[in-house]
Every structure is written in C-alpha cells, then in structure tokens.
Amino acid sequence: MLVEPTAHEINPETGAMSGASGHYEKKLRDLEGLYADAAAFETHVIEQGDSVVYQVDEMRPAQVAGDLIFGTTWMRPGRIGEEFFMTRGHIHARGNRPETYYGESGAGLMLMENPEGETRIVEITPQVMVYVPPLWIHRSVNTGAVPLVMSFCYPSDSGQNYDIIARSGGMATRIFANADGWKAIPNTSYRKRTKDEVAAVYATCD
C-alpha cells in the first residue's frame, strides 16, 4: 500500500515540527539515576521536578522495514551539579540500525559508546549533521547556554533499548562543565560488559 508524501516545517528555536504524529516529554523527575550527584538531583527534583528537560516531536509514517522515523528533539540548558542535562540514551534494539542527527540551534554533544565500552564524542552545532553508526549506544548532551534543538532520522524498525545503559551503571563517560566549556571524565560507577553481554548486542543485528 502506498503512503502519501508529506512535508514538515521545523522551528529551529522551539523544535516544533508540523504534522507530527507523536509527541512526548521527559521531566526532570523521570531522569532519576542518570546523574553522578544523586543528592543534587534530589534537590533539583524537589524544586523543579515537573520541569521538562527534553521533548520530542516525531513522525512514524509506517513502522515497517524500509520506512523511516524522523522528528526533532528540544532540550533545555542546565546542569545537575556540574553535569550537563542529557537524554536517557539508547542503542537500537536491532543493533545494525544507524541514526542521523542534524543541529538546528544551540550547541551540544553526541556521546557514543560501542558494546566494548569505547567512547566517541562528536560536537553538534547548527548545520552540522552527525552520523551514529550501527551498534553505537548514543546520548545527547546540551553543553550550551540555550536550548539544543536537533532533527533526527532512523529506520522505522530499529526499536530502542534503554536498559543497556542502566545495566552498566550508566555510560562509560560523563560530560561535566569546566572553564573551557566541557570535559569528559570516566564514570566511576560504570561496569564493563562481559563477553557474553557484548555477544548478545551483536546478536541483535539482522
């Protein structure tokens, strides 16, 4: 069955996308366990737990192999302690599915980690396209003073696996503020995946 072509306007400041078929928000209280400074997180939750940290407009024309999901992410600036606001992060449930992100406004990072725990960090600024290859866990981080807005696109049968990060105690690297803007430091709570766990990730490729 043919799907009708569509066109969508993206507001580069707000991240709003016309004709979106879905929208969701993540409030601060939804992000428990992401930040190194648990005490600072609890204080922020008491003060502003219902504030939206990031939100997504998306379009899912047909969730079948060969189609695409696309949309926008808006993330407000801020920190918990010295750690920047970030998304939960995920790997695709079908591990060999890639994703692209395009910077609309603001400044941030794409924090990536392969199954073996190696980290790659790519900066996102306006008019910069970032390619997240298959099998890379990825998380967006807003390192700027204004909202970070990105558009994204990935295969519609990708799926998301968020638990892979939680099972390892977070990602291997954290992004903290410093005098130069940001720095990457090792996550002291990180647990390296076993050979069997790594093999299970590669087994999700089809």
GROMACS elastic network, one bead per residue, 0.5 to 0.9 nm:
[ bonds ]
;  ai    aj funct       b0    kb
    3    61     6  0.74700   500
    3    62     6  0.80176   500
    4    61     6  0.89113   500
    6    19     6  0.84744   500
    7    18     6  0.83821   500
    7    19     6  0.80463   500
    8    17     6  0.62780   500
    8    18     6  0.51816   500
    8    19     6  0.61344   500
    8    20     6  0.79789   500
    9    16     6  0.81044   500
    9    17     6  0.55920   500
    9    18     6  0.52886   500
    9    19     6  0.81425   500
   10    13     6  0.87925   500
   10    14     6  0.84876   500
   10    15     6  0.63100   500
   10    16     6  0.58291   500
   10    18     6  0.66988   500
   10    71     6  0.87527   500
   10    72     6  0.78492   500
   10   104     6  0.88324   500
   10   151     6  0.83612   500
   11    14     6  0.56203   500
   11    15     6  0.51991   500
   11    16     6  0.53490   500
   11    17     6  0.65420   500
   11    18     6  0.86961   500
   11   104     6  0.84643   500
   12    15     6  0.54745   500
   12    16     6  0.77860   500
   12   103     6  0.87842   500
   12   104     6  0.50613   500
   12   105     6  0.58640   500
   12   149     6  0.65032   500
   12   150     6  0.79948   500
   12   151     6  0.89891   500
   13    16     6  0.81960   500
   13    74     6  0.84762   500
   13   104     6  0.75704   500
   13   105     6  0.63165   500
   13   106     6  0.84783   500
   13   147     6  0.77213   500
   13   148     6  0.84455   500
   13   149     6  0.68264   500
   14    17     6  0.88893   500
   14    74     6  0.66867   500
   14   147     6  0.81780   500
   14   149     6  0.72392   500
   15    55     6  0.85546   500
   15    56     6  0.79434   500
   15    57     6  0.75959   500
   15    71     6  0.88476   500
   15    72     6  0.57260   500
   15    73     6  0.61941   500
   15    74     6  0.53418   500
   15    75     6  0.89794   500
   15   104     6  0.81242   500
   15   105     6  0.89234   500
   15   148     6  0.88199   500
   15   149     6  0.57076   500
   15   150     6  0.72872   500
   15   151     6  0.79695   500
   16    20     6  0.86324   500
   16    56     6  0.84054   500
   16    57     6  0.65611   500
   16    71     6  0.89923   500
   16    72     6  0.71801   500
   16    73     6  0.86077   500
   16    74     6  0.82941   500
   17    20     6  0.59918   500
   17    57     6  0.61483   500
   17    58     6  0.76381   500
   17    59     6  0.89438   500
   17    71     6  0.69947   500
   17    72     6  0.68422   500
   18    57     6  0.86936   500
   19    58     6  0.87695   500
   19    59     6  0.75950   500
   20    23     6  0.73189   500
   20    57     6  0.59230   500
   20    58     6  0.52696   500
   20    60     6  0.82482   500
   20    71     6  0.75882   500
   21    57     6  0.77422   500
   21    58     6  0.60969   500
   21    60     6  0.64917   500
   21    61     6  0.81753   500
   22    56     6  0.80638   500
   22    57     6  0.59029   500
   22    58     6  0.52334   500
   22    59     6  0.63477   500
   22    60     6  0.78512   500
   23    55     6  0.73304   500
   23    56     6  0.55117   500
   23    58     6  0.62648   500
   23    59     6  0.89505   500
   24    54     6  0.87534   500
   24    55     6  0.56972   500
   24    56     6  0.54564   500
   24    57     6  0.69603   500
   24    58     6  0.87699   500
   25    52     6  0.64897   500
   25    53     6  0.77474   500
   25    54     6  0.59860   500
   25    56     6  0.64409   500
   26    29     6  0.81859   500
   26    30     6  0.60737   500
   26    31     6  0.75073   500
   26    51     6  0.85752   500
   26    52     6  0.57878   500
   26    53     6  0.59321   500
   26    54     6  0.55079   500
   26    55     6  0.61450   500
   26    56     6  0.88290   500
   26    87     6  0.85434   500
   27    30     6  0.53212   500
   27    31     6  0.71359   500
   27    49     6  0.66957   500
   27    50     6  0.55175   500
   27    51     6  0.54187   500
   27    53     6  0.53866   500
   27    54     6  0.71778   500
   27    55     6  0.86949   500
   28    31     6  0.55218   500
   28    32     6  0.77243   500
   28    41     6  0.86490   500
   28    44     6  0.80456   500
   28    45     6  0.64476   500
   28    48     6  0.73173   500
   28    49     6  0.50559   500
   28    50     6  0.62395   500
   28    51     6  0.59942   500
   28    52     6  0.62619   500
   28    53     6  0.58142   500
   28    54     6  0.88191   500
   29    32     6  0.61809   500
   29    41     6  0.87392   500
   29    42     6  0.86212   500
   29    44     6  0.87641   500
   29    45     6  0.57322   500
   29    46     6  0.88742   500
   29    48     6  0.83720   500
   29    50     6  0.65577   500
   29    51     6  0.82824   500
   30    49     6  0.83212   500
   30    50     6  0.88433   500
   31    34     6  0.59462   500
   31    35     6  0.82202   500
   31    53     6  0.89446   500
   31    87     6  0.83415   500
   31    88     6  0.70813   500
   32    35     6  0.74167   500
   32    38     6  0.82503   500
   32    41     6  0.76208   500
   32    42     6  0.85326   500
   33    36     6  0.78461   500
   33    38     6  0.73898   500
   33    41     6  0.88003   500
   33   166     6  0.81642   500
   33   169     6  0.86935   500
   33   170     6  0.82420   500
   34    38     6  0.86693   500
   34    86     6  0.84803   500
   34    87     6  0.88523   500
   34    88     6  0.71727   500
   34   166     6  0.84817   500
   34   169     6  0.88891   500
   34   170     6  0.68353   500
   35    38     6  0.63498   500
   35    40     6  0.87976   500
   35    41     6  0.70581   500
   35    80     6  0.69510   500
   35    81     6  0.86338   500
   35    83     6  0.70856   500
   35    84     6  0.89060   500
   35    85     6  0.88609   500
   35   170     6  0.87209   500
   35   174     6  0.87136   500
   36    39     6  0.89238   500
   36    40     6  0.88912   500
   36    41     6  0.86135   500
   36    80     6  0.84343   500
   36    81     6  0.84265   500
   36    83     6  0.77015   500
   36   174     6  0.84102   500
   36   187     6  0.81058   500
   36   188     6  0.88772   500
   36   189     6  0.84605   500
   37    40     6  0.54130   500
   37    41     6  0.63191   500
   37    42     6  0.88869   500
   37    80     6  0.70335   500
   37    81     6  0.63526   500
   37    82     6  0.86595   500
   37    83     6  0.83074   500
   38    42     6  0.62683   500
   38    43     6  0.87245   500
   38    80     6  0.87496   500
   39    42     6  0.51962   500
   39    43     6  0.63545   500
   39    44     6  0.87461   500
   40    43     6  0.51068   500
   40    44     6  0.62500   500
   40    45     6  0.86441   500
   40    80     6  0.61112   500
   40    81     6  0.59690   500
   41    44     6  0.51205   500
   41    45     6  0.61533   500
   41    46     6  0.87346   500
   41    80     6  0.59396   500
   41    81     6  0.78117   500
   42    45     6  0.50080   500
   42    46     6  0.62892   500
   42    47     6  0.87039   500
   42    49     6  0.87127   500
   43    46     6  0.52672   500
   43    47     6  0.64091   500
   43    48     6  0.85974   500
   44    47     6  0.50605   500
   44    48     6  0.56879   500
   44    49     6  0.65399   500
   44    80     6  0.75457   500
   45    48     6  0.51668   500
   45    50     6  0.76108   500
   45    51     6  0.87961   500
   46    49     6  0.58470   500
   47    50     6  0.87737   500
   48    51     6  0.54988   500
   49    52     6  0.83622   500
   52    55     6  0.71870   500
   52    75     6  0.83048   500
   52    76     6  0.78487   500
   53    74     6  0.83943   500
   53    75     6  0.57280   500
   53    76     6  0.56155   500
   53    77     6  0.80842   500
   53    78     6  0.85412   500
   53    85     6  0.72850   500
   53    86     6  0.80909   500
   53    87     6  0.83406   500
   54    73     6  0.69430   500
   54    74     6  0.54278   500
   54    76     6  0.63276   500
   54    85     6  0.89005   500
   54    86     6  0.82445   500
   54    87     6  0.72557   500
   55    72     6  0.83105   500
   55    73     6  0.57796   500
   55    74     6  0.53957   500
   55    75     6  0.66051   500
   56    71     6  0.71382   500
   56    72     6  0.56163   500
   56    74     6  0.64827   500
   56    75     6  0.89202   500
   57    70     6  0.85652   500
   57    71     6  0.54179   500
   57    72     6  0.53082   500
   57    73     6  0.67131   500
   57    74     6  0.86915   500
   58    69     6  0.70881   500
   58    70     6  0.56647   500
   58    72     6  0.64108   500
   58    73     6  0.86709   500
   58   152     6  0.89239   500
   59    68     6  0.85888   500
   59    69     6  0.58030   500
   59    70     6  0.54842   500
   59    71     6  0.59254   500
   60    63     6  0.64575   500
   60    67     6  0.85961   500
   60    68     6  0.70260   500
   60    70     6  0.70228   500
   60    71     6  0.88463   500
   60   156     6  0.72385   500
   61    67     6  0.74760   500
   61    68     6  0.73321   500
   61    69     6  0.71209   500
   61   156     6  0.85888   500
   62    65     6  0.86833   500
   62    67     6  0.63479   500
   62    68     6  0.76569   500
   62    69     6  0.82674   500
   62   156     6  0.72880   500
   63    66     6  0.87464   500
   63    67     6  0.67554   500
   63    68     6  0.76670   500
   63    69     6  0.78762   500
   63   155     6  0.86562   500
   63   156     6  0.50510   500
   63   157     6  0.60374   500
   64    67     6  0.59503   500
   64    68     6  0.83992   500
   64   155     6  0.86191   500
   64   156     6  0.60552   500
   64   157     6  0.57355   500
   65    68     6  0.83302   500
   65   155     6  0.72562   500
   65   156     6  0.64335   500
   65   157     6  0.54606   500
   65   158     6  0.86754   500
   66   155     6  0.68833   500
   66   156     6  0.72873   500
   66   157     6  0.79790   500
   67   154     6  0.87533   500
   67   155     6  0.60332   500
   67   156     6  0.54526   500
   67   157     6  0.78313   500
   68   153     6  0.67031   500
   68   154     6  0.56561   500
   68   157     6  0.80649   500
   69   152     6  0.82347   500
   69   153     6  0.56881   500
   69   154     6  0.55096   500
   69   155     6  0.60413   500
   69   156     6  0.50231   500
   69   157     6  0.87010   500
   70   151     6  0.73889   500
   70   152     6  0.54483   500
   70   154     6  0.65287   500
   70   155     6  0.87014   500
   70   156     6  0.86974   500
   71   150     6  0.84712   500
   71   151     6  0.55257   500
   71   152     6  0.54690   500
   71   153     6  0.66862   500
   72   101     6  0.89318   500
   72   149     6  0.70522   500
   72   150     6  0.55258   500
   72   152     6  0.59703   500
   72   153     6  0.88500   500
   73   148     6  0.78903   500
   73   149     6  0.56249   500
   73   150     6  0.52813   500
   73   151     6  0.62749   500
   73   152     6  0.77322   500
   74   147     6  0.66007   500
   74   148     6  0.57953   500
   74   150     6  0.67490   500
   74   151     6  0.89620   500
   75    85     6  0.78901   500
   75    86     6  0.77892   500
   75    87     6  0.81939   500
   75   140     6  0.89320   500
   75   141     6  0.84835   500
   75   142     6  0.68621   500
   75   146     6  0.88321   500
   75   147     6  0.53904   500
   75   148     6  0.51794   500
   75   149     6  0.65102   500
   75   150     6  0.88846   500
   76    85     6  0.75661   500
   76   142     6  0.73287   500
   76   145     6  0.85841   500
   76   146     6  0.66805   500
   76   148     6  0.64463   500
   76   149     6  0.88072   500
   77    84     6  0.76438   500
   77    85     6  0.65038   500
   77   142     6  0.59874   500
   77   143     6  0.72160   500
   77   144     6  0.63209   500
   77   145     6  0.56308   500
   77   146     6  0.55081   500
   77   147     6  0.53734   500
   77   148     6  0.73398   500
   78    83     6  0.84795   500
   78    84     6  0.59644   500
   78    85     6  0.55137   500
   78   142     6  0.77748   500
   78   143     6  0.82487   500
   78   144     6  0.84171   500
   78   145     6  0.76461   500
   78   146     6  0.88374   500
   79    82     6  0.58363   500
   79    83     6  0.51982   500
   79    85     6  0.53159   500
   79    86     6  0.89575   500
   79   143     6  0.89697   500
   79   176     6  0.86795   500
   79   177     6  0.84775   500
   80    83     6  0.52566   500
   80    84     6  0.64226   500
   80    85     6  0.70568   500
   81    84     6  0.81531   500
   81   176     6  0.87282   500
   82   175     6  0.85623   500
   82   176     6  0.53463   500
   82   177     6  0.54315   500
   82   178     6  0.80909   500
   83    86     6  0.87714   500
   83   174     6  0.75124   500
   83   175     6  0.59842   500
   83   177     6  0.63189   500
   84   141     6  0.65237   500
   84   142     6  0.62862   500
   84   143     6  0.61654   500
   84   144     6  0.89187   500
   84   174     6  0.89869   500
   84   175     6  0.65705   500
   84   176     6  0.61639   500
   84   177     6  0.69634   500
   84   182     6  0.88027   500
   85   140     6  0.87043   500
   85   141     6  0.60143   500
   85   142     6  0.58430   500
   85   143     6  0.77823   500
   86    89     6  0.81129   500
   86   139     6  0.69357   500
   86   140     6  0.55576   500
   86   142     6  0.62231   500
   86   143     6  0.89917   500
   87    90     6  0.89647   500
   87   139     6  0.57391   500
   87   140     6  0.54835   500
   87   141     6  0.66922   500
   87   142     6  0.89516   500
   88   138     6  0.89954   500
   88   139     6  0.65387   500
   88   140     6  0.82125   500
   88   162     6  0.73152   500
   88   165     6  0.85662   500
   89   111     6  0.88283   500
   89   137     6  0.70345   500
   89   138     6  0.54014   500
   89   140     6  0.70682   500
   89   161     6  0.87605   500
   89   162     6  0.64786   500
   89   165     6  0.75348   500
   89   171     6  0.89018   500
   90    93     6  0.87600   500
   90   136     6  0.86551   500
   90   137     6  0.54292   500
   90   138     6  0.57059   500
   90   139     6  0.67610   500
   90   160     6  0.60753   500
   90   161     6  0.54190   500
   90   163     6  0.77248   500
   90   164     6  0.73360   500
   90   165     6  0.70806   500
   91    94     6  0.83610   500
   91    95     6  0.69722   500
   91   134     6  0.86968   500
   91   135     6  0.68283   500
   91   136     6  0.62262   500
   91   138     6  0.64295   500
   91   159     6  0.84772   500
   91   160     6  0.59023   500
   91   161     6  0.53029   500
   91   162     6  0.67364   500
   91   164     6  0.74873   500
   91   165     6  0.85975   500
   92    95     6  0.51893   500
   92    96     6  0.76540   500
   92    97     6  0.64621   500
   92    98     6  0.80326   500
   92   134     6  0.80385   500
   92   135     6  0.73282   500
   92   136     6  0.82121   500
   92   137     6  0.76753   500
   92   158     6  0.54526   500
   92   159     6  0.53881   500
   92   161     6  0.57422   500
   92   162     6  0.86203   500
   92   204     6  0.89543   500
   93    96     6  0.86943   500
   93    97     6  0.84354   500
   93   157     6  0.88104   500
   93   158     6  0.59477   500
   93   161     6  0.51889   500
   93   162     6  0.89534   500
   93   201     6  0.86414   500
   93   204     6  0.67678   500
   93   205     6  0.85911   500
   94    97     6  0.60925   500
   94   134     6  0.88461   500
   94   135     6  0.85111   500
   94   157     6  0.76213   500
   94   158     6  0.52290   500
   94   159     6  0.64710   500
   94   160     6  0.80037   500
   94   161     6  0.88792   500
   94   201     6  0.88202   500
   94   203     6  0.88875   500
   94   204     6  0.51885   500
   94   205     6  0.54757   500
   94   206     6  0.70043   500
   95    98     6  0.82446   500
   95   134     6  0.59786   500
   95   136     6  0.80042   500
   95   158     6  0.76446   500
   95   201     6  0.67334   500
   95   202     6  0.66940   500
   95   203     6  0.79527   500
   95   204     6  0.52552   500
   95   206     6  0.79590   500
   96   133     6  0.79761   500
   96   135     6  0.56784   500
   96   136     6  0.89389   500
   96   158     6  0.82904   500
   96   202     6  0.82976   500
   96   204     6  0.75941   500
   96   205     6  0.50199   500
   96   206     6  0.70763   500
   97   133     6  0.74769   500
   97   135     6  0.73127   500
   97   154     6  0.73477   500
   97   155     6  0.65865   500
   97   157     6  0.83866   500
   97   158     6  0.57893   500
   97   159     6  0.89930   500
   97   205     6  0.80933   500
   98   131     6  0.75415   500
   98   132     6  0.56777   500
   98   135     6  0.76998   500
   98   136     6  0.82787   500
   98   153     6  0.88604   500
   98   154     6  0.62786   500
   98   155     6  0.74328   500
   98   158     6  0.83326   500
   99   130     6  0.84642   500
   99   131     6  0.61917   500
   99   132     6  0.51488   500
   99   133     6  0.67282   500
   99   134     6  0.77767   500
   99   152     6  0.70984   500
   99   153     6  0.57835   500
   99   155     6  0.75709   500
  100   129     6  0.68845   500
  100   130     6  0.56212   500
  100   132     6  0.59364   500
  100   133     6  0.85247   500
  100   151     6  0.81991   500
  100   152     6  0.54451   500
  100   153     6  0.54409   500
  100   154     6  0.66604   500
  101   110     6  0.88266   500
  101   124     6  0.83898   500
  101   128     6  0.82515   500
  101   129     6  0.56789   500
  101   130     6  0.50617   500
  101   131     6  0.66016   500
  101   132     6  0.79079   500
  101   150     6  0.61922   500
  101   151     6  0.56051   500
  101   153     6  0.68506   500
  102   124     6  0.75817   500
  102   125     6  0.82390   500
  102   126     6  0.75334   500
  102   127     6  0.65703   500
  102   128     6  0.56592   500
  102   130     6  0.61757   500
  102   131     6  0.88493   500
  102   149     6  0.85930   500
  102   150     6  0.53084   500
  102   151     6  0.51336   500
  102   152     6  0.63151   500
  102   153     6  0.89985   500
  103   106     6  0.75654   500
  103   107     6  0.78499   500
  103   108     6  0.87985   500
  103   124     6  0.57200   500
  103   125     6  0.51214   500
  103   127     6  0.53655   500
  103   128     6  0.52825   500
  103   129     6  0.64242   500
  103   130     6  0.81684   500
  103   148     6  0.79496   500
  103   149     6  0.63778   500
  103   151     6  0.67262   500
  104   125     6  0.73454   500
  104   127     6  0.63469   500
  104   128     6  0.81840   500
  104   148     6  0.77867   500
  104   149     6  0.52920   500
  104   150     6  0.51346   500
  104   151     6  0.68781   500
  105   125     6  0.66163   500
  105   127     6  0.82253   500
  105   146     6  0.85544   500
  105   147     6  0.74453   500
  105   148     6  0.58252   500
  105   149     6  0.51517   500
  105   150     6  0.70939   500
  106   124     6  0.82575   500
  106   125     6  0.62085   500
  106   126     6  0.67307   500
  106   142     6  0.79748   500
  106   143     6  0.86417   500
  106   144     6  0.63320   500
  106   145     6  0.77944   500
  106   146     6  0.58352   500
  106   147     6  0.56806   500
  106   149     6  0.63031   500
  106   150     6  0.87134   500
  107   123     6  0.75495   500
  107   124     6  0.57605   500
  107   126     6  0.73988   500
  107   141     6  0.87843   500
  107   142     6  0.63567   500
  107   143     6  0.61035   500
  107   144     6  0.51001   500
  107   145     6  0.81847   500
  107   146     6  0.78665   500
  107   147     6  0.79879   500
  107   148     6  0.58019   500
  107   149     6  0.83266   500
  108   122     6  0.86725   500
  108   123     6  0.58928   500
  108   124     6  0.51417   500
  108   125     6  0.66748   500
  108   140     6  0.71797   500
  108   141     6  0.54191   500
  108   144     6  0.62424   500
  108   148     6  0.65899   500
  109   121     6  0.65870   500
  109   122     6  0.56245   500
  109   124     6  0.53552   500
  109   125     6  0.84946   500
  109   139     6  0.82334   500
  109   140     6  0.58180   500
  109   141     6  0.51048   500
  109   142     6  0.65977   500
  109   143     6  0.70142   500
  110   120     6  0.82567   500
  110   121     6  0.57710   500
  110   122     6  0.52508   500
  110   123     6  0.62910   500
  110   124     6  0.69013   500
  110   130     6  0.79129   500
  110   132     6  0.85566   500
  110   138     6  0.65874   500
  110   139     6  0.57943   500
  110   141     6  0.64235   500
  111   119     6  0.73482   500
  111   120     6  0.62839   500
  111   122     6  0.67989   500
  111   123     6  0.87428   500
  111   137     6  0.81816   500
  111   138     6  0.55824   500
  111   139     6  0.51507   500
  111   140     6  0.61893   500
  111   141     6  0.72074   500
  111   171     6  0.88447   500
  111   173     6  0.81134   500
  111   174     6  0.86595   500
  111   175     6  0.85317   500
  112   118     6  0.82599   500
  112   119     6  0.56285   500
  112   120     6  0.50574   500
  112   121     6  0.60515   500
  112   122     6  0.81862   500
  112   132     6  0.78758   500
  112   136     6  0.60259   500
  112   137     6  0.54334   500
  112   139     6  0.65162   500
  112   140     6  0.88520   500
  112   171     6  0.85844   500
  112   173     6  0.89964   500
  113   116     6  0.78679   500
  113   117     6  0.56796   500
  113   118     6  0.53969   500
  113   120     6  0.62065   500
  113   121     6  0.86919   500
  113   135     6  0.86778   500
  113   136     6  0.54970   500
  113   137     6  0.50822   500
  113   138     6  0.65606   500
  113   171     6  0.72891   500
  113   172     6  0.74366   500
  113   173     6  0.85152   500
  114   117     6  0.53474   500
  114   118     6  0.54870   500
  114   119     6  0.67675   500
  114   120     6  0.84073   500
  114   135     6  0.63874   500
  114   137     6  0.61455   500
  114   138     6  0.89229   500
  115   118     6  0.75638   500
  115   135     6  0.70917   500
  115   136     6  0.70561   500
  115   137     6  0.76114   500
  115   193     6  0.74275   500
  115   197     6  0.83486   500
  115   198     6  0.55695   500
  115   199     6  0.86434   500
  115   201     6  0.68951   500
  115   202     6  0.81768   500
  116   192     6  0.74396   500
  116   193     6  0.67391   500
  116   194     6  0.85961   500
  116   195     6  0.85713   500
  116   198     6  0.65000   500
  117   171     6  0.80957   500
  117   172     6  0.63520   500
  117   192     6  0.65515   500
  117   193     6  0.74913   500
  118   172     6  0.77316   500
  119   171     6  0.87982   500
  119   172     6  0.71475   500
  119   173     6  0.69965   500
  121   184     6  0.88326   500
  122   130     6  0.73854   500
  123   128     6  0.84989   500
  123   130     6  0.82551   500
  124   127     6  0.84604   500
  124   128     6  0.60058   500
  124   129     6  0.74855   500
  124   130     6  0.70834   500
  124   148     6  0.89275   500
  124   150     6  0.85515   500
  125   128     6  0.55867   500
  125   129     6  0.85665   500
  125   148     6  0.85882   500
  125   150     6  0.89799   500
  126   129     6  0.86083   500
  126   149     6  0.86816   500
  126   150     6  0.85019   500
  132   135     6  0.86445   500
  132   136     6  0.67237   500
  132   137     6  0.86066   500
  132   138     6  0.75019   500
  133   136     6  0.61538   500
  134   137     6  0.87765   500
  134   205     6  0.89502   500
  135   201     6  0.76992   500
  135   202     6  0.74840   500
  135   205     6  0.84476   500
  137   164     6  0.84646   500
  137   165     6  0.81222   500
  137   171     6  0.85633   500
  139   171     6  0.89427   500
  141   148     6  0.84628   500
  141   175     6  0.77724   500
  142   145     6  0.82691   500
  142   146     6  0.84181   500
  142   147     6  0.73590   500
  142   148     6  0.58539   500
  143   146     6  0.87905   500
  143   148     6  0.83788   500
  143   175     6  0.85428   500
  143   176     6  0.86917   500
  143   177     6  0.77163   500
  143   181     6  0.72688   500
  143   182     6  0.69352   500
  144   147     6  0.73196   500
  144   148     6  0.73752   500
  144   181     6  0.82580   500
  145   148     6  0.88448   500
  153   156     6  0.89263   500
  154   157     6  0.86276   500
  154   158     6  0.72657   500
  155   158     6  0.55842   500
  155   159     6  0.87663   500
  156   159     6  0.75379   500
  161   164     6  0.63804   500
  161   165     6  0.85580   500
  162   165     6  0.61618   500
  162   166     6  0.72901   500
  163   166     6  0.50750   500
  163   167     6  0.60390   500
  163   168     6  0.86823   500
  164   167     6  0.53546   500
  164   168     6  0.66390   500
  164   170     6  0.85038   500
  165   168     6  0.54036   500
  165   169     6  0.65075   500
  165   171     6  0.58445   500
  166   169     6  0.51308   500
  166   170     6  0.53355   500
  166   171     6  0.81772   500
  167   170     6  0.73663   500
  167   191     6  0.80562   500
  167   193     6  0.88861   500
  168   171     6  0.69975   500
  168   172     6  0.82649   500
  168   189     6  0.80770   500
  168   190     6  0.56077   500
  168   192     6  0.65408   500
  168   193     6  0.69144   500
  169   172     6  0.83856   500
  169   187     6  0.84537   500
  169   188     6  0.88760   500
  169   189     6  0.54776   500
  169   191     6  0.60674   500
  170   173     6  0.82381   500
  170   174     6  0.87026   500
  170   187     6  0.74728   500
  170   189     6  0.71500   500
  170   190     6  0.59122   500
  170   191     6  0.82256   500
  171   174     6  0.71210   500
  171   186     6  0.89317   500
  171   187     6  0.69898   500
  171   189     6  0.89051   500
  171   190     6  0.65493   500
  171   191     6  0.88816   500
  172   185     6  0.86768   500
  172   186     6  0.60461   500
  172   187     6  0.52676   500
  172   188     6  0.81450   500
  172   189     6  0.83277   500
  172   190     6  0.55368   500
  172   191     6  0.79658   500
  172   192     6  0.80699   500
  173   184     6  0.62874   500
  173   185     6  0.56433   500
  173   187     6  0.51234   500
  173   188     6  0.88082   500
  173   190     6  0.83520   500
  174   183     6  0.82888   500
  174   184     6  0.56813   500
  174   185     6  0.53913   500
  174   186     6  0.61764   500
  174   187     6  0.57873   500
  175   182     6  0.65355   500
  175   183     6  0.57263   500
  175   185     6  0.64740   500
  175   186     6  0.89257   500
  176   181     6  0.85056   500
  176   182     6  0.54985   500
  176   183     6  0.53654   500
  176   184     6  0.64138   500
  176   185     6  0.73620   500
  177   180     6  0.79418   500
  177   181     6  0.56727   500
  177   183     6  0.61894   500
  177   184     6  0.88934   500
  178   181     6  0.52313   500
  178   182     6  0.51042   500
  178   183     6  0.63222   500
  179   182     6  0.74696   500
  180   183     6  0.80208   500
  185   188     6  0.89492   500
  186   189     6  0.87990   500
  186   190     6  0.81701   500
  187   190     6  0.54277   500
  188   191     6  0.85837   500
  193   196     6  0.79334   500
  193   197     6  0.56797   500
  193   198     6  0.62126   500
  194   197     6  0.50782   500
  194   198     6  0.62309   500
  194   199     6  0.85525   500
  195   198     6  0.51121   500
  195   199     6  0.60760   500
  195   200     6  0.85744   500
  196   199     6  0.50210   500
  196   200     6  0.61360   500
  196   201     6  0.88041   500
  197   200     6  0.50465   500
  197   201     6  0.65340   500
  197   202     6  0.89786   500
  198   201     6  0.52596   500
  198   202     6  0.66013   500
  198   203     6  0.87366   500
  199   202     6  0.51765   500
  199   203     6  0.61266   500
  200   204     6  0.67729   500
  201   204     6  0.55612   500
  201   205     6  0.78256   500
  202   205     6  0.58791   500
  203   206     6  0.79134   500
